[in-house]
């Protein structure tokens, strides 16, 4: 990629890896600290339950079951309850576990001393849970990939005429000008 081969295919993940180095905003939920799961991001899944993230159907990511969100067929909807569904979702044990993972990353995990922690957010908690059986772990493949790429990305984007800056700008431009649904926009 750094040898100048930055034409198609459009690689969303590469854009996502470059963007944290181009500004202070973190528009991608998965590339910010803390992870957006159960905070900035709540998902109403296909069966009607509220989930922390759309990356995993693991029970640890279910915040509220369907029965709390909507009534069974043929039953009247319960009155709107206070606090809101959003507040109730964020106050569940699953949401608290995801917030505790952030504390663990900052204080106890090997990530605490990693200079890239705030660019990678300690890897995806869903992937870590699926691959390692615990939220309090990191995904080894994601971690090693980012450890290898981040120094090269930073080196390139800090130079005038950056190939990766141009790639990222071009990918975003193509995504913005494409007919809706034709190209996934970089998130």
Number of C-alpha atoms within 10 A of each C-alpha: 10 11 6 9 9 17 11 8 7 20 15 15 10 17 19 18 18 21 24 19 17 13 8 8 10 18 13 15 18 22 22 19 18 21 24 19 24 26 18 12 15 19 18 18 16 8 8 16 17 24 27 28 25 15 15 16 14 11 9 18 24 25 26 21 16 17 10 14 15 14 13 11 7 6 8 9 11 10 6 8 8 8 9 10 15 15 11 15 22 23 13 14 14 20 22 13 16 25 18 14 22 20 14 18 23 20 12 13 17 14 21 16 12 13 10 16 19 17 20 23 22 31 25 21 26 25 20 20 18 14 15 14 11 15 22 18 22 24 19 14 13 15 18 10 10 18 15 10 15 17 11 13 21 15 11 17 18 13 11 8 10 14 18 24 21 13 22 23 13 15 23 19 13 15 18 14 11 13 9 10 8 9 14 15 17 20 14
